[in-house]
Amino acid sequence: MFFISLSLWLSLSPLFLSLF
């Protein structure tokens, strides 16, 4: 469960960073 959320965050964080 932890690794799933971690991988999700790692995949979504570049998207949020590119927005700002």
Secondary structure, DSSP 8 states (H G I E B T S, - for coil): -HHHHHHHHHHHHHHHHHH-
